[in-house]
Amino acid sequence: MKLEIAVLSGDGIGPEVTEQSKKVLDAIAHKFDHTFLYKEALVGAVAIDKTGNPLPDETLDICGNSDAVLFGSIGHPKYDNDPSAKVRPEQGLLKLRKSLGLYANIRPVKAYETLLDKSPLKKEIIKGTDISIYRELTGGIYFGEKKLSKDGATASDLCEYSKHEIERIAHLAFKAAQTRRKKLTLVDKANVLESSRLWRKVVTEIGKTYTDVELDFLFVDNAAMQMILNPSQFDVILTENMFGDIISDEASVIGGSIGLLASASIGDKFALFEPIHGSYPQATGKGIANPIASILSAAMLLEHFELFDEAALIRSGVEKSLKLKISTPDINTEYENVTTSKVGDFIADYIEYPEDTNINFQNIHIGQSTII
């Protein structure tokens, strides 16, 4: 298969972790006889610095003419610490989602057996956790009408959803549940919000056509509590934009590091794949950023194009790297010389030579790589 991939590395650690994803994708291409062509483009703070625009027209054109987008991260302290800034890196990502029609954000959350001790939650609570969160991405309060009174003393943000917006992501979530443990939980606030009552009504109707999927409901405050008390009860979670933003970030602590969590943003025509972590500017250039979330995002990219064996091999490489502690300091303190790049080297080596794990392990620790 030949794929043209727009690469928007972005800010902070984005370029470092995205480079490892490309390294792993190149190993997949070599092993399975695919061709992946990369088109680099600017986004975020680096784009503002060079063009004054967090999402230049050229970047949007490149994304629109590619098969998929591999995204790094955006953000910089000079904008994070200045809430009055009129042009911000985050505006680029929001505009990109809206322009490409990326209405469904999918975030897998898994508690890896070898990392149960790394979680701030008890092992017996998180063991067996395997969740897929479906967050609506282009509607709701983030995109609704915003008002500020002339005297600056009153502000409002409109949360608005249409039946169509709910239906299209609900069908994706139900179909995902059919391939998993056949349970879908709608997270809303239907006891208070009219928009949530519409969500519940529409999803209930759609649920009648997916008779093999169990549908239940949780108010978002209870869902947030249950995510900590008993996360393994969840299979697929479906929710609106802001609730999904909060719930998925809360879920990120389950695995022990936000550096492990990948995501996909899907539309009818386009798809974008990115780690959920931020730009982590304090770590930029130090070789300590965890690339696994970005690498797993690349695996989700392959799955999107039904390259399931290829994606499975990446996931197997990730699990092997975690088992052997070939990982960065956020989850590994035993081997201090394992850098961002060495994690990518190991997983790429594993893809090329999965039977030579012990050789790869030794080579990584002496600074070599077996990959040709």
C-alpha positions as CSV (number, residue, x, y, z in Angstrom):
1,M,0.0,0.0,0.0
2,K,1.1,3.5,-0.7
3,L,0.2,6.3,1.7
4,E,0.9,10.0,1.7
5,I,1.1,11.2,5.3
6,A,1.1,14.8,6.4
7,V,3.5,15.2,9.3
8,L,2.7,18.1,11.7
9,S,5.4,17.6,14.4
10,G,4.5,20.9,16.1
11,D,6.1,22.2,19.2
12,G,8.2,21.1,22.2
13,I,8.7,17.3,22.2
14,G,6.5,16.9,19.2
15,P,9.3,16.6,16.6
16,E,11.2,14.1,18.8
17,V,8.4,11.7,19.4
18,T,7.0,12.0,15.8
19,E,10.5,11.1,14.5
20,Q,10.2,7.8,16.3
21,S,6.8,7.1,14.8
22,K,8.2,7.7,11.3
23,K,11.1,5.3,12.2
24,V,8.7,2.6,13.2
25,L,6.5,3.2,10.1
26,D,9.5,2.9,7.9
27,A,10.3,-0.4,9.5
28,I,6.8,-1.6,8.8
29,A,7.0,-0.3,5.2
30,H,10.2,-2.3,4.7
31,K,8.9,-5.5,6.2
32,F,5.5,-5.5,4.5
33,D,6.5,-3.8,1.2
34,H,4.5,-0.6,1.7
35,T,5.4,2.9,0.7
36,F,4.9,5.8,3.1
37,L,5.6,9.3,1.9
38,Y,5.9,12.1,4.4
39,K,5.0,15.7,3.8
40,E,6.2,18.0,6.6
41,A,4.2,21.1,7.6
42,L,4.0,23.7,10.3
43,V,1.4,24.0,13.1
44,G,1.2,25.6,16.5
45,A,3.6,28.0,18.1
46,V,6.4,27.2,15.6
47,A,3.9,28.2,12.8
48,I,3.0,31.4,14.6
49,D,6.7,32.3,15.0
50,K,7.3,31.8,11.3
51,T,4.0,32.9,9.7
52,G,1.9,34.6,12.4
53,N,-0.7,31.8,11.9
54,P,-1.1,28.7,14.0
55,L,-2.4,26.8,11.0
56,P,-1.0,28.3,7.7
57,D,-3.0,27.7,4.5
58,E,-0.1,25.7,3.1
59,T,-0.4,23.3,6.1
60,L,-4.1,22.9,5.6
61,D,-3.6,22.2,1.9
62,I,-1.0,19.6,2.6
63,C,-3.4,17.8,5.1
64,G,-6.3,18.0,2.6
65,N,-4.2,16.4,-0.1
66,S,-2.8,13.6,2.1
67,D,-4.2,10.2,3.1
68,A,-3.7,10.8,6.8
69,V,-2.2,13.3,9.3
70,L,0.5,12.3,11.8
71,F,0.4,15.0,14.5
72,G,3.0,15.7,17.3
73,S,2.0,18.3,19.9
74,I,1.4,22.0,20.2
75,G,1.9,24.6,22.9
76,H,4.6,27.0,24.3
77,P,5.0,28.7,27.7
78,K,4.9,32.1,26.2
79,Y,1.3,31.4,25.1
80,D,0.3,29.2,28.0
81,N,1.3,31.9,30.5
82,D,-0.5,34.7,28.6
83,P,-4.2,34.1,28.6
84,S,-4.7,37.5,26.8
85,A,-2.9,36.3,23.7
86,K,-5.2,36.7,20.7
87,V,-3.4,34.2,18.5
88,R,-2.7,30.9,20.2
89,P,-1.2,27.5,19.2
90,E,-4.4,25.6,20.2
91,Q,-6.4,27.6,17.6
92,G,-4.5,25.8,14.9
93,L,-5.6,22.3,16.2
94,L,-9.2,23.4,16.7
95,K,-9.3,24.9,13.2
96,L,-7.7,21.7,11.7
97,R,-10.3,19.5,13.3
98,K,-13.1,21.6,12.1
99,S,-11.7,22.1,8.5
100,L,-11.1,18.4,8.0
101,G,-14.4,17.4,9.6
102,L,-12.7,15.3,12.3
103,Y,-15.8,14.8,14.5
104,A,-14.8,11.6,16.4
105,N,-11.9,11.4,18.7
106,I,-10.9,7.9,19.8
107,R,-8.7,7.3,22.8
108,P,-7.7,3.8,23.9
109,V,-6.9,3.4,27.6
110,K,-5.1,0.3,28.7
111,A,-3.5,-0.9,31.9
112,Y,-0.4,-2.8,30.8
113,E,0.3,-5.8,33.0
114,T,4.0,-4.9,33.3
115,L,3.2,-1.4,34.4
116,L,0.5,-1.9,37.0
117,D,3.0,-0.7,39.7
118,K,3.5,2.6,37.9
119,S,-0.1,3.7,38.3
120,P,-1.1,6.0,41.2
121,L,-4.1,3.7,41.6
122,K,-4.0,0.3,43.2
123,K,-3.2,-2.7,41.1
124,E,-6.3,-4.6,42.0
125,I,-8.4,-1.6,40.8
126,I,-6.9,-1.0,37.4
127,K,-6.0,-4.6,36.5
128,G,-7.8,-5.6,33.3
129,T,-8.7,-2.0,32.3
130,D,-9.2,-1.7,28.5
131,I,-11.3,1.2,27.5
132,S,-12.1,2.9,24.2
133,I,-13.3,6.5,24.6
134,Y,-15.3,8.1,21.8
135,R,-15.4,11.9,22.2
136,E,-17.4,14.1,19.8
137,L,-14.8,16.6,18.6
138,T,-16.3,19.4,16.5
139,G,-19.4,20.5,18.4
140,G,-20.5,21.5,21.8
141,I,-19.3,24.3,24.1
142,Y,-15.8,24.6,22.4
143,F,-17.3,25.6,19.1
144,G,-20.5,27.3,20.3
145,E,-21.2,31.0,20.2
146,K,-19.1,33.0,22.7
147,K,-20.1,36.3,24.2
148,L,-18.5,38.8,26.4
149,S,-20.3,41.9,27.7
150,K,-19.0,45.3,26.8
151,D,-17.9,45.9,30.4
152,G,-16.2,42.5,30.5
153,A,-18.1,41.4,33.6
154,T,-20.3,38.7,32.0
155,A,-19.4,35.9,29.6
156,S,-21.1,32.9,28.1
157,D,-20.3,29.9,25.9
158,L,-23.1,28.1,24.0
159,C,-23.3,24.3,24.1
160,E,-25.2,23.2,21.0
161,Y,-25.6,19.9,19.4
162,S,-27.7,18.6,16.5
163,K,-29.2,15.2,16.1
164,H,-26.9,14.6,13.1
165,E,-23.8,15.4,15.1
166,I,-24.8,12.9,17.7
167,E,-25.9,10.1,15.3
168,R,-22.7,10.0,13.3
169,I,-20.4,9.4,16.3
170,A,-22.8,7.2,18.1
171,H,-22.8,4.7,15.2
172,L,-19.0,4.6,15.3
173,A,-19.1,3.9,19.0
174,F,-21.7,1.1,18.7
175,K,-19.8,-0.5,15.9
176,A,-16.6,-0.4,18.0
177,A,-18.4,-2.0,20.9
178,Q,-19.6,-4.9,18.6
179,T,-15.9,-5.8,18.1
180,R,-15.0,-5.5,21.7
181,R,-16.9,-6.6,24.9
182,K,-20.3,-5.3,23.5
183,K,-20.9,-2.7,26.1
184,L,-21.4,1.1,25.5
185,T,-21.7,3.7,28.3
186,L,-23.1,7.2,27.4
187,V,-21.7,9.8,29.7
188,D,-23.8,12.9,29.9
189,K,-25.5,15.4,32.3
190,A,-29.1,14.7,31.3
191,N,-30.5,15.6,34.7
192,V,-29.5,19.3,34.1
193,L,-28.6,20.0,30.5
194,E,-31.0,20.1,27.5
195,S,-28.2,19.2,25.1
196,S,-27.5,16.0,27.2
197,R,-31.1,15.1,27.1
198,L,-30.9,15.2,23.3
199,W,-27.8,13.0,23.4
200,R,-29.6,10.4,25.6
201,K,-32.7,10.4,23.4
202,V,-30.8,10.0,20.1
203,V,-28.4,7.4,21.5
204,T,-31.2,5.4,23.0
205,E,-33.0,5.2,19.7
206,I,-29.8,4.2,17.8
207,G,-29.1,1.5,20.5
208,K,-32.3,-0.3,19.5
209,T,-30.6,-1.2,16.2
210,Y,-27.5,-2.6,17.9
211,T,-29.3,-5.4,19.8
212,D,-26.0,-7.2,20.7
213,V,-24.6,-4.1,22.5
214,E,-25.6,-3.4,26.1
215,L,-26.2,0.3,26.6
216,D,-26.0,2.1,29.9
217,F,-25.8,5.7,31.1
218,L,-23.8,7.6,33.7
219,F,-23.9,11.3,34.6
220,V,-20.5,12.8,34.0
221,D,-19.7,13.5,37.7
222,N,-20.4,9.8,38.6
223,A,-18.5,8.6,35.6
224,A,-15.5,10.6,36.8
225,M,-15.7,8.9,40.1
226,Q,-16.2,5.4,38.6
227,M,-13.2,5.9,36.4
228,I,-11.1,5.9,39.6
229,L,-13.1,3.4,41.7
230,N,-13.6,0.7,39.0
231,P,-12.2,1.6,35.6
232,S,-12.3,-2.0,34.3
233,Q,-16.2,-1.9,34.3
234,F,-16.0,0.3,31.1
235,D,-15.7,-1.0,27.5
236,V,-16.7,1.8,25.1
237,I,-17.5,5.3,26.5
238,L,-19.4,7.7,24.3
239,T,-19.6,11.4,25.2
240,E,-19.7,15.0,24.1
241,N,-16.8,17.3,23.5
242,M,-16.0,18.9,26.9
243,F,-16.9,15.9,29.0
244,G,-14.8,13.7,26.7
245,D,-11.8,16.1,27.1
246,I,-12.0,15.8,30.9
247,I,-12.8,12.1,31.2
248,S,-10.1,11.0,28.7
249,D,-7.5,13.0,30.5
250,E,-8.6,11.6,33.8
251,A,-8.3,8.1,32.4
252,S,-4.8,8.8,31.2
253,V,-3.4,8.4,34.7
254,I,-4.6,4.7,34.9
255,G,-1.7,3.4,32.8
256,G,1.0,5.2,34.8
257,S,2.1,7.7,32.2
258,I,0.3,10.0,29.8
259,G,3.2,9.2,27.4
260,L,1.5,5.9,26.7
261,L,-1.8,7.1,25.3
262,A,-2.5,7.4,21.6
263,S,-5.5,8.9,19.8
264,A,-7.2,9.1,16.5
265,S,-9.5,11.9,15.2
266,I,-11.7,10.6,12.4
267,G,-14.1,12.1,9.9
268,D,-15.9,10.9,6.8
269,K,-12.9,11.7,4.6
270,F,-9.9,12.6,6.7
271,A,-8.1,11.1,9.8
272,L,-5.5,12.5,12.2
273,F,-3.4,10.5,14.7
274,E,-1.7,12.0,17.7
275,P,-0.4,11.3,21.2
276,I,-2.6,12.9,23.8
277,H,0.2,14.5,25.8
278,G,1.1,18.1,25.4
279,S,4.3,19.7,24.1
280,Y,6.2,19.2,27.5
281,P,8.6,22.1,26.8
282,Q,10.7,21.3,29.9
283,A,11.8,18.1,28.2
284,T,12.5,19.4,24.8
285,G,15.8,18.2,23.4
286,K,16.7,16.1,26.5
287,G,15.9,12.7,25.1
288,I,13.5,11.8,27.9
289,A,10.1,12.2,26.2
290,N,8.2,9.0,25.9
291,P,7.5,8.2,22.2
292,I,5.2,5.3,22.8
293,A,2.0,7.3,22.6
294,S,3.1,8.6,19.2
295,I,4.2,5.2,18.1
296,L,0.8,3.7,19.1
297,S,-0.9,6.6,17.2
298,A,1.0,5.3,14.2
299,A,-0.4,1.9,14.8
300,M,-3.9,3.4,14.9
301,L,-3.2,5.0,11.6
302,L,-2.4,1.6,10.1
303,E,-5.5,0.1,11.6
304,H,-7.5,2.9,9.9
305,F,-6.3,1.6,6.6
306,E,-7.1,-2.0,7.6
307,L,-3.4,-2.9,7.9
308,F,-4.2,-5.0,11.0
309,D,-1.2,-7.3,11.0
310,E,1.2,-4.3,10.7
311,A,-0.5,-2.5,13.6
312,A,-0.5,-5.7,15.7
313,L,3.3,-6.0,15.2
314,I,3.9,-2.4,16.4
315,R,1.8,-3.1,19.5
316,S,3.7,-6.3,20.1
317,G,6.9,-4.3,19.9
318,V,5.6,-1.8,22.4
319,E,4.6,-4.5,24.8
320,K,8.1,-6.1,24.5
321,S,9.8,-2.8,25.1
322,L,7.8,-2.2,28.2
323,K,8.5,-5.8,29.5
324,L,12.2,-5.3,29.0
325,K,12.1,-1.8,30.4
326,I,13.3,-0.2,27.2
327,S,11.4,2.9,28.1
328,T,12.0,6.5,29.1
329,P,12.3,7.8,32.7
330,D,8.6,8.5,33.2
331,I,8.0,4.7,33.6
332,N,11.6,3.3,33.9
333,T,14.3,4.2,36.4
334,E,16.3,1.0,36.1
335,Y,18.1,1.8,32.8
336,E,19.1,5.4,32.8
337,N,20.6,5.4,29.3
338,V,17.3,4.7,27.4
339,T,16.5,7.8,25.4
340,T,13.5,8.7,23.3
341,S,15.4,7.7,20.2
342,K,16.5,4.3,21.7
343,V,12.9,3.4,22.4
344,G,12.1,4.0,18.7
345,D,15.2,2.1,17.7
346,F,14.2,-1.0,19.7
347,I,10.6,-1.1,18.4
348,A,11.8,-0.6,14.8
349,D,14.4,-3.4,15.4
350,Y,11.7,-5.7,16.8
351,I,9.5,-5.1,13.7
352,E,12.4,-6.1,11.4
353,Y,13.7,-9.0,13.6
354,P,11.0,-10.0,16.1
355,E,12.9,-13.3,16.9
356,D,16.1,-11.4,17.9
357,T,14.7,-9.5,20.9
358,N,17.7,-10.4,23.1
359,I,20.2,-9.1,20.6
360,N,18.2,-6.0,20.1
361,F,18.0,-5.5,23.8
362,Q,21.8,-5.7,24.1
363,N,22.4,-3.4,21.2
364,I,20.1,-0.7,22.5
365,H,21.9,-0.7,25.8
366,I,25.4,-0.4,24.2
367,G,24.1,2.3,21.8
368,Q,23.9,0.3,18.7
369,S,21.0,-0.9,16.5
370,T,20.6,-4.0,14.4
371,I,18.4,-2.3,11.9
372,I,19.8,-1.9,8.4
